[in-house]
Amino acid sequence: MEFSKYLKRVQNLSLIKRKIIFWAIIIFFGLILFVFWVRNIKQKINIFSKEKISEEINFPELEEKIKSLPKLEIPKTEIEEDLKKLEEIKKNSE
């Protein structure tokens, strides 16, 4: 059967049946692409050796660099003291 005849047969089906066919095709191709993606990831993981990765990252040097970074500190605000002063002012004004 030619593809155009098959396509016309599908077009003549009810909307629900066309949607089922459409989603079945989408899921089928999605699964195929997912399988290829997983195989590709497995190959890439097998290519990289653990020693090579640790050499590239250089963990001890990286740890020293992280320790030498300046520490971020939030300056302490005197919010509590200011609130106490405002409460005293409020009490005094009443």
C-alpha positions as CSV (number, residue, x, y, z in Angstrom):
1,M,0.0,0.0,0.0
2,E,1.3,3.4,-0.9
3,F,2.1,5.9,1.8
4,S,-0.5,8.4,0.5
5,K,-3.3,5.8,0.6
6,Y,-2.3,4.8,4.1
7,L,-2.2,8.5,5.1
8,K,-5.7,9.1,3.7
9,R,-7.0,6.0,5.6
10,V,-5.6,7.5,8.8
11,Q,-7.2,10.9,8.0
12,N,-10.6,9.3,7.7
13,L,-10.4,7.8,11.1
14,S,-12.1,9.4,14.1
15,L,-10.2,12.1,16.1
16,I,-9.6,9.8,19.1
17,K,-8.1,7.1,16.9
18,R,-5.9,9.6,15.1
19,K,-4.6,11.0,18.5
20,I,-3.9,7.4,19.7
21,I,-1.9,6.7,16.5
22,F,-0.1,10.1,16.8
23,W,0.9,9.6,20.4
24,A,2.0,6.0,19.8
25,I,4.3,7.1,17.1
26,I,5.7,9.9,19.3
27,I,6.3,7.5,22.2
28,F,7.9,5.0,19.9
29,F,10.4,7.5,18.5
30,G,11.0,9.0,21.9
31,L,12.0,5.5,23.3
32,I,14.3,4.9,20.3
33,L,16.0,8.3,20.9
34,F,16.2,7.6,24.6
35,V,17.9,4.2,24.0
36,F,20.5,5.9,21.7
37,W,21.1,8.6,24.3
38,V,21.7,6.1,27.1
39,R,24.1,4.1,24.9
40,N,26.0,7.3,24.0
41,I,26.3,8.2,27.7
42,K,27.6,4.7,28.6
43,Q,30.2,5.0,25.9
44,K,31.3,8.4,27.1
45,I,31.6,7.2,30.7
46,N,33.7,4.2,29.6
47,I,36.0,6.4,27.5
48,F,36.9,8.5,30.5
49,S,39.2,6.8,33.0
50,K,38.9,7.8,36.6
51,E,42.6,8.6,36.8
52,K,42.3,11.0,33.9
53,I,39.4,12.8,35.5
54,S,41.1,13.2,38.8
55,E,44.2,14.5,37.1
56,E,42.2,17.0,35.1
57,I,40.3,18.2,38.2
58,N,43.3,18.1,40.5
59,F,41.4,17.7,43.8
60,P,44.1,18.7,46.3
61,E,44.9,21.9,44.4
62,L,41.2,22.7,44.0
63,E,40.6,22.2,47.7
64,E,43.5,24.6,48.5
65,K,42.0,27.2,46.2
66,I,38.6,26.9,47.8
67,K,40.1,27.4,51.2
68,S,42.0,30.4,50.1
69,L,38.8,32.2,48.8
70,P,37.7,35.1,50.9
71,K,34.8,34.2,53.2
72,L,31.6,36.0,52.6
73,E,30.2,37.5,55.8
74,I,27.0,39.4,56.1
75,P,27.6,42.5,58.2
76,K,25.8,42.5,61.5
77,T,23.1,45.0,61.7
78,E,21.8,46.6,64.8
79,I,18.2,45.8,64.0
80,E,17.4,44.5,67.5
81,E,18.9,47.5,69.2
82,D,17.0,49.8,66.8
83,L,13.8,48.0,67.5
84,K,14.3,48.3,71.3
85,K,14.9,52.0,70.9
86,L,11.8,52.4,68.7
87,E,9.7,50.6,71.4
88,E,11.0,52.8,74.1
89,I,10.2,55.9,72.0
90,K,6.8,54.6,71.4
91,K,6.2,53.9,75.1
92,N,7.5,57.4,76.0
93,S,5.3,59.1,73.4
94,E,2.2,57.4,74.8
